[in-house]
Amino acid sequence: MELEDWAANSSGGSSDSDVATPDSEGEDHCYAYAGLPKLQFRKDITKASWKEELGMAEIVSNKGRMWITTGISRGGKIYTFLEDALFLAEIGALHLLDDENKCIPLEDIYKKVAEGVGGSSWESFEVYRHLKSLGYIIKRHGVCWSRKRGKNVPASVEGDSGSQTITENGNEDIGSIAEISELFSTMKINELRPVFDVYPPNSNFRKTSPGNPMFILCLSSGNPPTKKQIEDLEGQCEGIPLKFCYVEHGRVSFFSFNEIKLPVLP
């Protein structure tokens, strides 16, 4: 195995400033380079209700085109993971509401991320923020963007989290959201596993037909993964390129491995 591009794509690199944000087309996003996303004052702001039992947020007032590439669709509704909600709250595009319909302060959302609510972590959010700010389309690995019933699809189909129930209107039953939440809440923060599916910027992106991701991203705890770990993960990715990411003091670095053959000794 050969290590390549350990820090070539780091968040502190000068190349980032030259990268456009194609996602901004039609979404009026504005991002700050090498730091927190720039807060924008907006007339129309999306509102989301925080579901503590799910560790996710349910969109209750959908504003803007950002939801074409953000959040998962279930039961005719849009749900977001904590990293989605925090990123959009940082740029002023979303208000996260509590049970009393009051806006949750950014500081409290940060605490939820630090506590690992809903399978989140500060490292994974740093990665999400970095890639999202560059215009990439991102979702958690192992969760479908949308599940819509086709003509020949039975009422119960096998999905990423097991058996899923389909409602008459063609969308997944809300019970599947609880299964997704439970799946991520049981994962260990330092566990080496696929974290995000990353898609290239695409103005024609559709959740119902997203195609294969550009690459699947795994978080590294700092030590390079072993050969066996890489081979096991590659087997799970079914031919989709696999990349690793390391976060240290807010600096996001990406790396991947190429297979090489060692010379045979006489």
C-alpha positions as CSV (number, residue, x, y, z in Angstrom):
1,M,0.0,0.0,0.0
2,E,1.2,3.5,-0.9
3,L,0.1,6.6,0.8
4,E,-0.8,9.5,-1.4
5,D,-2.1,13.0,-1.0
6,W,-1.9,13.0,2.8
7,A,-2.5,16.8,3.1
8,A,-2.8,17.9,-0.5
9,N,-6.5,18.5,0.0
10,S,-6.4,19.9,3.6
11,S,-8.6,22.7,4.7
12,G,-5.6,24.9,5.3
13,G,-4.3,24.5,1.8
14,S,-4.1,27.4,-0.6
15,S,-5.9,25.5,-3.3
16,D,-9.2,25.7,-1.6
17,S,-9.6,29.4,-2.3
18,D,-9.6,28.7,-6.0
19,V,-12.4,26.2,-5.9
20,A,-15.8,27.5,-6.9
21,T,-19.0,26.5,-5.1
22,P,-21.2,25.1,-7.8
23,D,-23.9,24.3,-5.2
24,S,-24.4,28.0,-4.9
25,E,-26.2,28.0,-8.3
26,G,-29.8,28.5,-7.4
27,E,-29.2,28.1,-3.7
28,D,-27.7,31.6,-2.9
29,H,-25.1,30.0,-0.5
30,C,-22.2,32.1,0.7
31,Y,-19.2,30.5,2.3
32,A,-16.1,31.7,4.1
33,Y,-12.8,30.2,3.1
34,A,-10.7,28.4,5.8
35,G,-13.0,29.1,8.7
36,L,-16.6,29.2,9.7
37,P,-19.2,29.6,6.9
38,K,-20.2,33.2,6.5
39,L,-23.5,34.1,8.1
40,Q,-26.1,35.5,5.8
41,F,-29.2,37.5,6.7
42,R,-32.1,35.9,5.0
43,K,-35.7,36.8,4.5
44,D,-36.9,33.2,4.3
45,I,-35.4,30.8,6.7
46,T,-36.2,27.1,6.9
47,K,-37.5,25.9,10.2
48,A,-36.8,22.4,11.6
49,S,-38.2,20.7,14.7
50,W,-35.6,18.8,16.7
51,K,-36.6,15.2,17.6
52,E,-34.6,14.2,20.6
53,E,-35.8,10.6,20.5
54,L,-34.5,10.3,16.9
55,G,-31.4,12.5,17.2
56,M,-32.5,14.1,14.0
57,A,-34.5,17.1,12.9
58,E,-37.8,17.2,10.9
59,I,-38.2,20.0,8.4
60,V,-41.5,21.9,9.1
61,S,-41.1,24.9,6.9
62,N,-39.1,24.3,3.7
63,K,-37.4,27.3,2.2
64,G,-34.9,27.4,-0.7
65,R,-33.5,24.9,-3.1
66,M,-30.9,23.6,-0.7
67,W,-33.2,20.6,0.1
68,I,-32.6,19.2,-3.3
69,T,-29.2,18.0,-2.1
70,T,-29.7,18.0,1.7
71,G,-31.6,15.8,4.0
72,I,-33.3,12.4,3.5
73,S,-36.9,12.0,2.4
74,R,-39.1,9.6,4.3
75,G,-42.9,9.4,4.6
76,G,-43.4,12.6,2.5
77,K,-41.2,14.6,4.9
78,I,-37.6,15.7,5.0
79,Y,-35.3,14.7,7.9
80,T,-31.8,15.9,8.6
81,F,-28.9,14.6,10.6
82,L,-27.2,16.9,13.1
83,E,-24.4,17.9,10.8
84,D,-26.9,19.1,8.2
85,A,-28.8,21.2,10.8
86,L,-25.7,22.7,12.3
87,F,-24.1,23.7,9.0
88,L,-27.3,25.4,7.8
89,A,-27.8,27.1,11.2
90,E,-24.2,28.4,11.0
91,I,-24.9,30.1,7.6
92,G,-28.3,31.4,8.8
93,A,-30.4,29.2,6.5
94,L,-32.1,27.2,9.2
95,H,-33.7,27.7,12.7
96,L,-33.7,24.5,14.8
97,L,-36.7,24.6,17.2
98,D,-37.1,22.7,20.5
99,D,-40.3,21.2,21.9
100,E,-41.5,24.7,22.9
101,N,-41.0,26.0,19.4
102,K,-38.1,28.1,20.5
103,C,-35.0,28.5,18.4
104,I,-32.1,26.4,19.8
105,P,-28.9,28.5,20.1
106,L,-25.8,27.5,18.1
107,E,-23.9,26.8,21.3
108,D,-26.5,24.1,22.3
109,I,-26.3,22.5,18.8
110,Y,-22.5,22.4,19.2
111,K,-22.9,20.6,22.5
112,K,-25.1,18.0,20.9
113,V,-22.4,17.3,18.2
114,A,-19.7,17.1,20.9
115,E,-21.8,14.7,22.9
116,G,-22.2,12.4,19.8
117,V,-26.0,12.8,19.6
118,G,-27.5,10.9,16.7
119,G,-24.1,9.3,15.8
120,S,-22.5,12.7,15.2
121,S,-19.0,13.8,16.2
122,W,-17.0,17.0,16.0
123,E,-14.5,15.4,13.6
124,S,-17.2,14.2,11.2
125,F,-18.8,17.7,11.3
126,E,-15.5,19.3,10.4
127,V,-15.3,17.1,7.4
128,Y,-18.9,17.7,6.4
129,R,-18.5,21.5,6.7
130,H,-15.3,21.5,4.7
131,L,-16.7,19.4,1.8
132,K,-20.1,21.1,1.8
133,S,-18.5,24.5,1.7
134,L,-16.7,23.5,-1.5
135,G,-20.0,22.5,-3.1
136,Y,-19.9,18.8,-2.8
137,I,-23.1,16.8,-2.1
138,I,-22.9,14.7,1.0
139,K,-25.0,12.2,2.9
140,R,-24.3,9.6,5.6
141,H,-23.1,6.3,4.3
142,G,-25.7,3.5,4.6
143,V,-28.8,5.7,4.3
144,C,-30.7,6.1,1.1
145,W,-31.6,9.7,0.0
146,S,-35.2,8.6,-0.8
147,R,-37.2,5.4,-1.0
148,K,-40.0,5.6,-3.4
149,R,-42.1,2.6,-4.3
150,G,-41.9,1.5,-7.9
151,K,-44.7,-0.4,-9.8
152,N,-43.1,-3.8,-9.1
153,V,-41.8,-3.1,-5.6
154,P,-43.5,-5.1,-2.8
155,A,-44.9,-3.3,0.3
156,S,-41.8,-4.5,2.3
157,V,-38.3,-4.1,0.9
158,E,-34.9,-4.8,2.2
159,G,-32.9,-1.6,2.8
160,D,-29.7,-0.5,4.5
161,S,-31.2,-0.8,8.0
162,G,-33.3,-4.0,7.4
163,S,-36.9,-4.4,6.5
164,Q,-38.6,-1.1,5.6
165,T,-42.4,-0.4,5.4
166,I,-43.7,1.5,2.4
167,T,-46.9,3.6,2.7
168,E,-49.6,3.8,0.1
169,N,-48.3,7.1,-1.2
170,G,-45.1,5.5,-2.2
171,N,-42.8,6.7,0.5
172,E,-41.2,5.0,3.5
173,D,-43.1,4.7,6.8
174,I,-41.8,7.0,9.6
175,G,-40.8,3.9,11.6
176,S,-37.7,3.5,9.3
177,I,-36.4,6.9,10.7
178,A,-36.2,5.4,14.1
179,E,-34.3,2.4,12.7
180,I,-31.8,4.8,11.1
181,S,-31.4,6.7,14.3
182,E,-30.8,3.5,16.3
183,L,-28.2,2.3,13.7
184,F,-26.0,5.4,14.1
185,S,-26.5,5.8,17.9
186,T,-24.9,2.4,18.4
187,M,-21.7,3.1,16.4
188,K,-18.5,4.0,18.2
189,I,-17.0,7.4,17.4
190,N,-13.5,6.1,16.9
191,E,-14.6,3.1,14.8
192,L,-13.0,2.9,11.4
193,R,-16.0,2.8,9.0
194,P,-17.5,4.5,6.0
195,V,-18.9,7.8,7.2
196,F,-20.0,9.8,4.2
197,D,-21.0,9.2,0.5
198,V,-19.6,12.2,-1.4
199,Y,-21.1,13.3,-4.8
200,P,-19.7,15.9,-7.2
201,P,-21.5,19.2,-7.5
202,N,-24.4,18.6,-9.9
203,S,-27.2,21.1,-10.6
204,N,-29.3,18.3,-11.9
205,F,-29.0,16.1,-8.8
206,R,-32.1,14.1,-7.8
207,K,-32.5,12.2,-4.6
208,T,-34.6,9.6,-6.3
209,S,-31.8,8.8,-8.8
210,P,-28.5,10.0,-7.3
211,G,-26.3,7.5,-9.0
212,N,-23.1,6.3,-7.4
213,P,-21.1,8.6,-5.2
214,M,-17.8,10.1,-6.4
215,F,-16.1,8.3,-3.4
216,I,-16.9,7.0,0.0
217,L,-15.1,8.7,2.9
218,C,-13.8,7.0,6.1
219,L,-12.6,8.9,9.2
220,S,-9.2,7.9,10.5
221,S,-8.2,8.2,14.2
222,G,-4.7,9.3,13.3
223,N,-3.0,6.0,12.6
224,P,-3.1,4.8,9.0
225,P,-5.4,1.8,8.6
226,T,-4.0,-1.7,8.2
227,K,-3.9,-3.5,4.9
228,K,-6.7,-5.8,6.1
229,Q,-8.9,-2.9,7.2
230,I,-8.5,-1.3,3.8
231,E,-9.3,-4.6,2.0
232,D,-12.4,-5.2,4.2
233,L,-13.6,-1.6,3.6
234,E,-13.0,-1.9,-0.1
235,G,-15.1,-5.0,-0.1
236,Q,-18.0,-3.1,1.5
237,C,-17.7,-0.3,-1.1
238,E,-18.3,-2.6,-4.1
239,G,-15.9,-0.9,-6.4
240,I,-16.6,2.7,-5.4
241,P,-13.4,4.6,-4.7
242,L,-12.5,4.8,-1.0
243,K,-10.8,7.8,0.7
244,F,-9.7,8.4,4.2
245,C,-9.8,11.6,6.2
246,Y,-7.9,12.9,9.3
247,V,-8.9,15.9,11.4
248,E,-6.5,17.7,13.7
249,H,-7.0,21.1,15.2
250,G,-9.6,22.0,12.6
251,R,-7.3,21.0,9.7
252,V,-9.0,18.5,7.4
253,S,-6.7,16.2,5.4
254,F,-7.6,13.5,2.9
255,F,-5.6,10.6,1.7
256,S,-6.0,7.3,-0.2
257,F,-4.0,4.2,-0.9
258,N,-2.7,2.6,-4.1
259,E,-1.9,-1.0,-4.4
260,I,1.7,-1.8,-5.2
261,K,3.6,-5.0,-5.7
262,L,6.8,-5.6,-3.7
263,P,9.7,-7.2,-5.6
264,V,10.1,-10.9,-5.0
265,L,13.4,-11.7,-3.2
266,P,15.6,-14.4,-4.9
